[in-house]
Amino acid sequence: MNNRSQMKPRMRPVTSRMVEMKQKQAI
């Protein structure tokens, strides 16, 4: 369920890393 990363693909790479960290915590 990582639709958030696809929801904002234009975000900078730095933001994408923050999203990945949040996803790891959600798991």
C-alpha positions as CSV (number, residue, x, y, z in Angstrom):
1,M,0.0,0.0,0.0
2,N,2.7,2.5,-1.0
3,N,0.3,4.7,-3.1
4,R,1.7,7.8,-1.3
5,S,5.0,7.5,-3.2
6,Q,3.0,7.4,-6.5
7,M,0.7,10.1,-5.3
8,K,3.5,12.7,-5.2
9,P,6.1,11.4,-7.7
10,R,7.1,15.1,-8.4
11,M,8.3,15.5,-4.8
12,R,12.1,15.9,-4.4
13,P,14.2,12.8,-3.6
14,V,14.7,14.1,-0.1
15,T,10.9,13.9,0.5
16,S,10.7,10.4,-1.0
17,R,13.3,9.3,1.6
18,M,11.2,10.7,4.4
19,V,8.2,8.8,3.0
20,E,10.2,5.6,2.9
21,M,11.1,6.1,6.6
22,K,7.5,6.6,7.5
23,Q,6.5,3.5,5.6
24,K,9.1,1.4,7.5
25,Q,7.7,2.7,10.8
26,A,4.2,1.8,9.7
27,I,5.2,-1.8,8.9
